[in-house]
Amino acid sequence: MPTGSAVIRKMAGYRVPSASRGLGSARVGRWNWIGQLAVIIDRVEVSYCEGWDPRAWAMAGPVSAAMAAGRDRGGEQYAVLLAVAGQPLAMIEVAWRDVYCSVWFFDEQRRRAFMVDCRRLSEGRLFVAGGCEWAYTTTGQDEFDEHVTWGEYWHSPGGGRGGARLPGRCHPDGTA
């Protein structure tokens, strides 16, 4: 798998896996604006696939780099999984024919916990249309469990924006 350096930025509230959880020499630092976090990773594993299998908590349908590049040129759907020491960090889903790109971030249990929804404006330009975040309270909660509090936000190209926090049946401390 190709490796390289990466900086991954996340909104506050996301629990960044620590080096003791298998990220090797990852360093966590807080940026100076609005509580964002940065994770500096020395090596990132890059895999191409069809998407994410939530039942297996793993990538679905491995795809070669050459096939992913061909799909990219043709506007077809494919995904890119970024991992550190085998632990998924993020998945980028691309479907240029549908003007679509999303980035999913995973928690330590391999659940999708944060998503950024983008639209392609033109070659080389993406617009962040919105996203969602799921606040899992226990390690045993299933992905997108009905008890999970989650939030969403959206932006429009015309400058409009909004969002909502949708409480699940669990309180932030995990009690019902």
DATA-V638511 format. One line per field, one symbol per residue. burial: 1 if it has 16 or more other C-alpha atoms within 10 Angstrom, else 0. A space follows every 50 residues. Layout:
# DATA-V638511
burial = ???
This chain:
# DATA-V638511
burial = 00000000010001011000001001010000000011111111111111 11000000100110100100110010111111110011111111110001 11111111111111111111000000111111111110000011001111 11110000000000000101000000
